[in-house]
Amino acid sequence: MLFRSKHPVRSILRVPEGHVGIETDLTGAELAVLAWLSQDHTMIEHIRRNLLPDTHPDHYDIHSQQAIKTFNLTDVEPTSKGMKAAGKKGLRVAAKNVNFGIPYGRGSEALSRQCKEEGHDVSAAQCQAMIDAYFESYPNTKPFLAECRARSQDPGWLVGPYGRYRRFLPSDDRAIRAEQERQAQNFPIQGGVADAVSIALANFYHYREEHPEVQYKIALQIHDAIVLIVPIEHAEQVYKEVIPTCMVERVPFWPRNLDGTMIDAGPYYFGSSREIFVHWGEVLSPAEAKALGLHFLAEE
């Protein structure tokens, strides 16, 4: 019999008494980097709107919108809640998997399996329809990704958005070449996100030197997320001031071509989300937040 706990496994990790944990990550970072590097202006605009709060009238839920456009779901509200209410949550999950899976070179069969593993029966044909709709919506992304793949063989190198090089030894072996092309397609996107998070980490480190009156510890970094441990009396300032400064304002993104030359655009800025916890992975209820004196969360 399969046992399922109602609590996430990581909730066994608890912050010390008198502290809270704050997890912050970059919102839709891979999509943003692909949009900015490919200079697909439709996608850039959609990313800008996607980073707005979901309560903003100009907010654009990029995953819901892709699903609705692909399957002509004109009577469905283009939001996560709207898709769920219409019984179309699985299609939004599939659209999200497609949006994030394309830079990895994932095909329709793999995306369909991923959806089914997540509890949503979405066929390979439906996933392929979303892939086709993606490139129709954002046409500049296709030649950009093709250029990434081609550069793995000639000249055998490419440059990421923050200036890091990735080099390849061109091969005539079909399997090796396919893997090199996949890595080259993924490199500027994942490498760009990784470099942005490294800059954010440095910002958090130096912010404490600039503002010794603000206390927090850098506990963990996982992919595009950073976990801080913060005394409760400093939580509001870290939440409202420190995180936006270190994760967004001080991480400008200046796009460059794959040969390292700069693109005359930008700077662009990532979005970030924040979540306060006592047990990692469990969101504080309003009552728990109030009991801890975190009244500012009621403003969210």
Buried (B, 14 or more C-beta within 10 A) or exposed (E): EEEEEEEEEEBEBEBEEEBBBBBBBBBBBBBBBBBBBBBBEEBBEBBBBBBEEEEEEEBBBBBBBBBBBBBEBEEBBBBBEBBBEBEBBBBBBBBBBBBBBBBBBBBBEBBBBBBEEEEBEBBBEBBBBBBEBBEEBBEBBBEBBEBBBBBBBEEBBBBBBBEBEBEBEEBEEEEEBBBBBBBBBBBBBBBBBBBBBEBBBEBBEEBBEEEEEBBBBEBBBEEBBBBBBBBBEBBBBBBEEBBBBBBBEBBEBBBBBBEEEEEEBBEBBBBBBBBBBBBBBBEBEEEBBEEBEBEBBEEE
